Amino acid sequence: MDAFTAGILQRIRNAEQDLHRAQESGDDFLAEVEQSELDDLHRLAAEHGISVARPEVHAA
């Protein structure tokens, strides 16, 4: 795995964790920001042929 791929995957993991924390704390604005970041990272990964499994989304 090259450094670019590893970096993108790490950023996705971090964004997923940050999103989860924002949702747990009830911070809707931060959750929207983190979801946007996560969407952008998934788009970037797809553009570069990096396969990333999206976690299941559970409605609150």
Stockholm file with secondary structure:
# STOCKHOLM 1.0

chainA/1-60         MDAFTAGILQRIRNAEQDLHRAQESGDDFLAEVEQSELDDLHRLAAEHGISVARPEVHAA
#=GR chainA/1-60 SS CCHHHHHHHHHHHHHHHHHHHHHHHTCHHHHHHHHHHHHHHHHHHHHTTCCCCCCCCCCC
#=GC SS_cons        CCHHHHHHHHHHHHHHHHHHHHHHHTCHHHHHHHHHHHHHHHHHHHHTTCCCCCCCCCCC
//
